[in-house]
Structures are given as C-alpha cells and as structure tokens.
Amino acid sequence: MSEVLTSEKPVSAMAKEVAGLVLFERAKEAIGARELGEIIGISRRAVYYKLENDIGLTKLEFSETAAYFEAKAAEYAKLAADLRRLIA
C-alpha cells in the first residue's frame, strides 16, 4: 500500500483516503486501539467506529500518530545502539 503514497503519479483523493484508513488500521494493529485513541484524543470505541464506517481522519490525527511512531522508533534505535555497544 505504500506504493500509493510514494508513487510519482498523481494520486486521487479516494486513493489517499483508502491509504489513510489502511495505515490507521496498521497503527491500530501495532499499538492497540486504546493507545491509538489516547494519542489522538478519542476513545478506543471511536477508533473502531472510524475504521468500521470509513470515516476520514484529520491531518492532525495522522500527524500525532506519526509523531508517536517517530518517538518510539528513536527509543528503539537508542536501545539497539546500547545493545550493539555491549557486544562491540
């Protein structure tokens, strides 16, 4: 699905919306609906409602979710570096 977002071809509004829902679903699967809801300021139930009813997400919700994953990635990168230092 990342091809839709990285393609050089113009992407339709519908394709962007579908890609957004797919990515939001992946985020939910990665961290759980409760935590995802806390990140964007909605309930766990509202997360499921948005996904089940194809309700669009705001740029702010995508931005907050991306920021969360970027922060987690930085934490994991630091942990990996610390582990690598132990075996160096």
Secondary structure, DSSP 4 states (H G I P E B T S, - for coil): -HHHHH-SS---HHHHHHHHHHHHHHHHHHH-HHHHHHHHT--HHHHHHHHHTT----HHHHHHHHHHHHHHHHHHHHHHHHHHHHH-
